[in-house]
């Protein structure tokens, strides 16, 4: 079965591009437009990976990550933070909330896909 | 060893004081111990003289920071023969003795020299052994710094003995004076150090805030950049892939995001130029009254050290402001500290506060030397110090910090000064507002809570400032029929939210009845004025949000300056609610496009500053004159409505003018004229979402044209200028002439009318001026004799 990726980003152009590219890479992909939307979708979609923007309306990336990690079912989900915020405080908050990787925007898709594969491989090996 | 016939000559004895003290201190006069050692040696020097019963050094009087340490500010050194030892009296000495000494010291203040022996003034304690005293004051920077008293044990045998002792005292005083001065300077430097440290702390705090702001700004800029690089990356990879058919679509995304980036940069530049676009990270209600009291208490010693009166004038019912407690405190400390520093002894510093419309006004006034006009513009710059300030310690950061903090609060800083009379610094800080979150509903669509609250907050501010009211409430629909959930209010008390939200006292009827003058419900009146029933006049108007959803309601109460609201106020409110209704509609219709939403919010934010920069047509009287002049010239009621709307907004472009150019009393140079000349267009750009009607845009664009074609921006002539613009030009000029400006007094109405007439055919349209003067005459504003004077033909001017 294909691995599932949930993209959480309120920036439509980025989300759309990621959606199509990752689908072409063979993943099953869904898009949530903010943290709240993401929380509504995770239970049905059960993602293996969440690509999480940070600055979003309603529920931001840090809060969403924290909520996800509090739930046992998502303890092992790979969470990749993807943000244009590069200040240390935000990075630390995201790390503390339980993200596995912090990537800064602008990013290259090639690199994102590479990280994605590595993290998933690692999870398969250890899990 | 008692001082007998073989005692050393008095001069030697006096110099001995310094020599011995110097030896004990090994030359370290600046040490904290120096003062005590010196005093001890003074006492030691006199206690061995036969006729001296006691010695007292009293650093009391107007010497403030001179004593060895602040804890012993009103203590001194006393030696009495009865105890046969001197005491450093840091424990309370007999109160009555101190009072007597104080009286003696008081008689000498500012009057160096030796006071005569006064047998009547015998300090108790040693009464049986005292026949009188000799006293001398030691001068320090022109003020008495120390009083030295010698108590005599027997009546003077002969006058020459007294003279000799007096001469010795004077000699000692002369030796001590420079040391005292040095000591004082040291204390001053220590105080200055303290002030600098607190300035440094505030600066680093501001620096932190700025860093946070920079992080958010960087994020905003990187967001479009992210899309651009990602899409470009895919395009690059697939350049040779014939199955990839989205090329032009991707390019369009890149193009669009690049445009967005450009707009963001433009906006950023604009906002830094205006000093806005900053906001406090966290703010809470700050009670100003207690804060001012506390500051006056803690700074009182500093003021009395300079012999200044520091007074607070705070009304008991002053509303709280919204801000950062520590930063507001710093503003007051800096302003009061400055006033204390620059006001000569005997002066007065008053800290006053009062409630304004949307703001609380804090004013620090001194009766010092004032600031010369040519230095006024520079005083807020970092490290700038006025000519006179250069003689006083400091680095010149105080005022720039005050300005920065005020900006951060969305407030305003003003200064007025007259040389030789004094200076007043006025800080306006926004009043506390109460908000209750809207339940998200379709009526306000995709507006996120943060922007919704900011818009509500700005709406309250705009109405309060332009409608000159201290109390404003705003109800917003939630889209489910008649239930109104979003409420924001200011100057009405927190409890008012519930009453208004529940539609108490028929407030919701406004939606059916339309705009009206009203009596404020008694319950609300009480809340607004803290239990005391305040003035009951109020106004209600619907806030029209388009046909698809329910409307909002605006409640205006507590007229600024007292009195009841009248028809003119209501007419202005109707125009304002029109403007705001358009703004809210534009915000909703932006459909989640944050950038468009931000442009709307920015436009509303700019407008609330209009009255402050002195745009006269936001006045109810100006509104009425505009309407009546329009009616006289045969405008339809729709055109009159547009005219009033344009009247309220047309000078928004002034807000982005460089204030230095705007308030320049001299002739402008070419660059400056270009800068000013661009303001109608800049205004339109900024107001964009609020002036979505072409006719309206035309009126605003051309309000600075002249009928002779020499105006700006397009140099249109005569009838080619929209009639609305021609009317606004006349009304604007009229109000600009009769209102006072910082650099000149207003002229009488009759003179202004003459001036309008003189410029008919060049600057103004003759029909418009005639109609306007007729309206002024109807209003009883123009004396009769003006009426009979014919309108002069255009002169060669």
Interface residues (C-beta under 8 A of the other chain):
Chain A: X11 X13 X14 X17 X18 X21 X55 X57 X58 X83 X84 X85 X86 X87 X90 X105 X106 X107 X108 X109 X110
Chain B: X211 X212 X215 X218 X219 X221 X222 X223 X225 X226 X227 X228 X229 X230 X231 X233 X234 X237 X253 X257 X448 X449 X450
